[in-house]
Amino acid sequence: MTAELGAFALILAFCASLAQAGLSFAGRARRDATLTGAGEGAALAVFVAVTVGFAALIWAFATSDFSVANVAQNSHSEKPLIYKIAGAWGSHEGSILLWCFMLTAYGSAIALSRGLPWGLKSLTVGVQGSLGVLFIGYMVFASNPLLRFSDPPVEGHSLNPLLQDPALAAHPPFLYAGYVGMSVVFSLALAALIEGRVDAAWARWVRPWALAAWSLLTVGITLGSFWAYYELGWGGWWFWDPVENASLMPWLMATALLHSAIVTEKRGALAAWTCFLAIGAFTLSMLGAFLVRSGVLTSVHAFAVDPRRGLLLLGILGIAAGSGFALFAWRAPRLKDSQVFAPISRESALVVNNIILAAVTCTVLVGTLWPLVLEPFGKQGGVGGPYYNTVVGPLMAIAFLIIPAGTLLAWKRGDALGVAQRLLPAAAAALAAGVLAYALVEPRRALASLGVAFGVWLVAGVLVEAATRIRLARAPLAESARRIVALPRGAWGMTLAHAGLGLFAMGAAYETGWRLEAAQVLAEGGAMDLGAYHVRLDSVAVVPGPNYDAEQAVITVTDPSGRLACLGRPSRRTYDVGGETVSKVALCLHGLDDIYVVIGERRAAGAGAGSAWLVRAWVNPWIRLVFCGPLLMALGGAISLSDRRMRLAVGARRAAPGPSLAPAE
Amino acid sequence: MRRATIILAAALTLAAVGDPADRLADPVKEARARSLFRETRCVVCQGESIDDSDAPLAADLRRLVRAQVASGRTDGQIRGFLVARYGDFVLFRPPLSWTNLVLWVGPFLVALGGLALLITRERRPPAPPAAELSAEDEAKLARLAAGDDT
């Protein structure tokens, strides 16, 4: 009965979102606040209805109701409860429902938000409602998650065992909250274009939404990367796989948007460009969903693929993005953009940052779609990690050079010499780190040393900026301490986010340059060298799990000084249902480093010698920075979001930016 | 989904990397071979390099590349050999050619184009100063002020 109730609620949601769009647009056109109010009410109703549908699906999964087709295909009664629940968004239908849930949640948040001018708000609710019509319509008519079997099976298929993992259970909700958060920015941009006003006040309303979506997306991508790192057992954390790229593209564009929205808010410039990025970010989110769900690009981790419905998703993408960009092309030329700034100014730095992010986004976009570009010409093609590293590396290096300077430069006209002087300590630190890494770490690697130097430059640079901001050493210590608390949180958010990026760069460069790897077939008691570390396979035993049997090894790793560095238990699980085998990695934290051990299949060691296993082991130095850096960035976003000005921004209404704005941010 | 599972399962058997028995004795040459592996696509797999893949073809290619490294051929020669045999597709970093021009030039063109826009925008004179009136207009204004509208 709950499934029917849920299915009914979803159909209701579809009708209500039609009402949401219709009432809001009609109300705006007739200048009738009663109608737009009803539109906002409809937005809330859509959210409640979709929530009921989502709850019904989760309930069906939690209770293993195999008469629901989706549950039968993606769950199993013997699975732990958390993975039963996570299974609700593990399938195509479920993930679309999660998408719609997020979309309508954001829609009702706009409807409830206060302070937006009436016209802009009603149009935003209307556009959000139109997106709801498209996506809920797709779900109800082509991808209903709550269909029943007339002849239910006794037991279900299982969720892919690789997906039975806590990081991955949490990954889609974060990722989708980020993807779909861009829809608000998209709706705000379209509404502003219809209204014909894209100004500083509009940028103030956009920023908190963009910031929230960006932070969630950052967490989502990091969780996904961490999952790939310890679940796929390849020792790497980023594979430039189409699915990963699909999530990276909206992130890059949202990053550009955050920065250009600052220029629009503070200086009233770049209005059209900010609008373009707002439309582009959600377009790339939809493209990502399409790429992942349609299977047009082969990927090692494209789950729940269905080409037939991919075509429908492409249609939705075409309608939404097409109308967005058409509106932009029609209305944007009328936007005034009169602010001038000198070549050396914070505006210029932010614009260059935007140009680089745009170029990187293009690289990832073209690279990801390259196989599709070549296909009509009868050619096979495609690019991989080495290509992206070669192209993205130099571009990002330029961005890294500029960031600390940009944060120190003044608006309008900056003092290049003064900034250079203040950044001297950061430059010295970066140089020292680079030289030390090159000279001391074996083997010598110039590129990795350079990467470490860039990371240190960024971290030291933002620290210099923070020190300037609290007037460290220029004012009494008490005054500096007071400033830490008194200065706007947005500024601290920026410091954290940039420092996180720097730490990430240090970790990525160090890990890529100086990763140690060894692989050897070992019998029980056998050992191998891993750089200066020593890896020993002590024993292997079969251990039963809740819904699998595991062949578990005990492996000891001793560090160069002979001390025990890791007592790992890597295993190979064979799941009862489906018989799939999955490797479980043993991870040992060793400072910032990981010791990472994987065990392969049992194989005969040779004539009468019993069994042996292929053991692969890595030392991934500084890898923790690769994951902690982005989390720090997301934390920075969250702290900025808690800034009083960000919340007041929703209420504040200003036609043009005044000359006396908050100090350096 | 099934397909993806099988591929993942194959990848996870892990027999591939290392091929402990096949490794070249000279560590410098072995390192060169490994870096070539990472650039080479396992053409029958999905987005995996021959360094990662467990497929028989990947193992064959690894053996071939190692043999060529051992016989003293340069990285460029080995890449040329692979491309002649399997096409550009086999390399993760496609060579610069007319077909691949967009890949290599595109991103930098976008960056340069953006920079050019920024610079031309700044060259543009800052908001035109209130135009000074010509002598003729002054006279007209004076007439208007005097209420003599002609």
HADDOCK unambig.tbl for C-alpha pairs under 7 A between the chains (distance, minus, plus):
assign (segid A and resid 233 and name CA) (segid B and resid 12 and name CA) 6.96 0.50 0.50
assign (segid A and resid 298 and name CA) (segid B and resid 46 and name CA) 6.16 0.50 0.50
assign (segid A and resid 299 and name CA) (segid B and resid 46 and name CA) 6.14 0.50 0.50
assign (segid A and resid 299 and name CA) (segid B and resid 47 and name CA) 6.40 0.50 0.50
assign (segid A and resid 300 and name CA) (segid B and resid 4 and name CA) 6.24 0.50 0.50
assign (segid A and resid 300 and name CA) (segid B and resid 8 and name CA) 6.95 0.50 0.50
assign (segid A and resid 300 and name CA) (segid B and resid 46 and name CA) 6.22 0.50 0.50
assign (segid A and resid 300 and name CA) (segid B and resid 47 and name CA) 6.75 0.50 0.50
assign (segid A and resid 301 and name CA) (segid B and resid 4 and name CA) 6.52 0.50 0.50
assign (segid A and resid 302 and name CA) (segid B and resid 4 and name CA) 6.85 0.50 0.50
assign (segid A and resid 303 and name CA) (segid B and resid 1 and name CA) 5.31 0.50 0.50
assign (segid A and resid 303 and name CA) (segid B and resid 4 and name CA) 6.97 0.50 0.50
assign (segid A and resid 304 and name CA) (segid B and resid 1 and name CA) 5.43 0.50 0.50
assign (segid A and resid 305 and name CA) (segid B and resid 1 and name CA) 6.23 0.50 0.50
assign (segid A and resid 340 and name CA) (segid B and resid 126 and name CA) 6.23 0.50 0.50
assign (segid A and resid 355 and name CA) (segid B and resid 111 and name CA) 5.66 0.50 0.50
assign (segid A and resid 355 and name CA) (segid B and resid 114 and name CA) 5.72 0.50 0.50
assign (segid A and resid 356 and name CA) (segid B and resid 111 and name CA) 5.98 0.50 0.50
assign (segid A and resid 359 and name CA) (segid B and resid 107 and name CA) 4.93 0.50 0.50
assign (segid A and resid 359 and name CA) (segid B and resid 108 and name CA) 6.86 0.50 0.50
assign (segid A and resid 359 and name CA) (segid B and resid 110 and name CA) 5.52 0.50 0.50
assign (segid A and resid 359 and name CA) (segid B and resid 111 and name CA) 5.48 0.50 0.50
assign (segid A and resid 360 and name CA) (segid B and resid 107 and name CA) 6.77 0.50 0.50
assign (segid A and resid 362 and name CA) (segid B and resid 107 and name CA) 6.15 0.50 0.50
assign (segid A and resid 363 and name CA) (segid B and resid 107 and name CA) 5.52 0.50 0.50
assign (segid A and resid 367 and name CA) (segid B and resid 103 and name CA) 6.95 0.50 0.50
assign (segid A and resid 380 and name CA) (segid B and resid 89 and name CA) 5.90 0.50 0.50
assign (segid A and resid 381 and name CA) (segid B and resid 88 and name CA) 6.69 0.50 0.50
assign (segid A and resid 381 and name CA) (segid B and resid 89 and name CA) 4.52 0.50 0.50
assign (segid A and resid 382 and name CA) (segid B and resid 89 and name CA) 6.00 0.50 0.50
assign (segid A and resid 382 and name CA) (segid B and resid 92 and name CA) 6.91 0.50 0.50
assign (segid A and resid 383 and name CA) (segid B and resid 92 and name CA) 4.64 0.50 0.50
assign (segid A and resid 383 and name CA) (segid B and resid 93 and name CA) 5.80 0.50 0.50
assign (segid A and resid 383 and name CA) (segid B and resid 94 and name CA) 6.62 0.50 0.50
assign (segid A and resid 384 and name CA) (segid B and resid 92 and name CA) 4.37 0.50 0.50
assign (segid A and resid 384 and name CA) (segid B and resid 93 and name CA) 6.38 0.50 0.50
assign (segid A and resid 385 and name CA) (segid B and resid 92 and name CA) 6.69 0.50 0.50
assign (segid A and resid 386 and name CA) (segid B and resid 39 and name CA) 6.41 0.50 0.50
assign (segid A and resid 386 and name CA) (segid B and resid 92 and name CA) 6.12 0.50 0.50
assign (segid A and resid 386 and name CA) (segid B and resid 93 and name CA) 5.49 0.50 0.50
assign (segid A and resid 387 and name CA) (segid B and resid 92 and name CA) 6.29 0.50 0.50
assign (segid A and resid 387 and name CA) (segid B and resid 93 and name CA) 4.37 0.50 0.50
assign (segid A and resid 519 and name CA) (segid B and resid 18 and name CA) 5.73 0.50 0.50
assign (segid A and resid 519 and name CA) (segid B and resid 20 and name CA) 6.82 0.50 0.50
assign (segid A and resid 520 and name CA) (segid B and resid 20 and name CA) 5.73 0.50 0.50
assign (segid A and resid 581 and name CA) (segid B and resid 9 and name CA) 6.55 0.50 0.50
assign (segid A and resid 582 and name CA) (segid B and resid 9 and name CA) 6.91 0.50 0.50
assign (segid A and resid 582 and name CA) (segid B and resid 12 and name CA) 6.98 0.50 0.50
assign (segid A and resid 583 and name CA) (segid B and resid 12 and name CA) 6.51 0.50 0.50
assign (segid A and resid 600 and name CA) (segid B and resid 13 and name CA) 5.67 0.50 0.50
assign (segid A and resid 600 and name CA) (segid B and resid 14 and name CA) 5.84 0.50 0.50
assign (segid A and resid 601 and name CA) (segid B and resid 13 and name CA) 6.17 0.50 0.50
assign (segid A and resid 614 and name CA) (segid B and resid 15 and name CA) 6.89 0.50 0.50
